[in-house]
Amino acid sequence: MAENPSGSSVSGLGRLKTWVATPELRVRLGIRAVLVFAVLLFVYYVSTAPRFFSVTNVTNVGARTAPGIIVAVAQTMVIISAGIDLSVGAILAFSGSLASVAYCYWGVPVWPAILLGLAAGALLGFINGLIITKGRIPDFIATLGMMGTARGVALILTGGLPVPSHLTAVTLKAYLPEEIIWMGSGDILGFPAGALIGLLVVVAGWGVLMHTGFGRALFAVGGNREAARVSGINVDRTKVMVYTLAGLLSGLAGLVLVGRMNSANALMADPANLESISAVVIGGTNLFGGEGGVIGSLVGALIMGILGNILNLHNMQDFAQRVVMGLLIIGVVLFDQLRRRYGA
């Protein structure tokens, strides 16, 4: 019997209709189509960006992205524990400003000034953890309050001016030390020092999450807090520890950024909070906790850094870049939730 070509065509069309017959399948198809479009659009802008693949630009991207990578590691651990930290950018600015003021205006030696900045970041993170666990305040509200407080104190410390600045009322004792500048602008065999610090933080974060009891506790608390409590995990202590660690890493990112800018100011890293959350979600960490990793967040931070670099190379205005980044954050979170809901 001869085959019926038209019948095969109808059969194929029927299979296609069956494949997209349910809302779930249509959503999956739409998600994949949007993902393919986004990748093609990204590739297009990369390929048309002038001097994108030059050694100078690649090195610049590595140095520029370093603080974002460090903060993304901190945010990853917090989100895995089913928390959120909206104060990482403010703690970053406060710690960097404090270390700079201590050295330039107070005459504190360089290493004590650096340790002061790191300790201040850890202290603010510790306070976040205490407010959340002992005060029973939601993570979002507690860290939102810390965001405003840390920025305000940083503005008081710096007088609202860059550090160092000859316009301040205090006597300028020294400019920023070479040690801090090296953290953000130096290199090791041509590799940006800040990027190397960021990679070391990623490796350390991976080790903590995958090979320590603290890391396992974070996943357990984020997955099911009550089950973690019943199994013997001290949930409150785990939360305090992860926020303290986030504050410490934010302080380190602040020092790297100060070295990159060769200056400190209380308003630097303003978009760091949302950018870190975007990097974490792009990297595959579940926004509701219990699932994720720092390697994915490294990739997410690099994507965010590369995107910012591409927009700069295309001469997009800073205000317009903020619009793009804001829409990206909304799109990434929406995409992640749809993907998880429908298994796309």
Secondary structure as UniProt FT lines:
FT   HELIX           5..19
FT   HELIX           23..48
FT   TURN            50..53
FT   HELIX           55..80
FT   TURN            81..82
FT   TURN            86..87
FT   HELIX           88..104
FT   HELIX           110..134
FT   HELIX           139..158
FT   TURN            159..160
FT   TURN            166..167
FT   HELIX           178..185
FT   STRAND          187..188
FT   TURN            189..190
FT   STRAND          191..192
FT   HELIX           193..211
FT   HELIX           213..223
FT   HELIX           225..230
FT   TURN            231..232
FT   HELIX           235..261
FT   TURN            266..271
FT   HELIX           272..282
FT   TURN            283..284
FT   TURN            287..288
FT   HELIX           294..313
FT   TURN            314..315
FT   HELIX           318..342
//
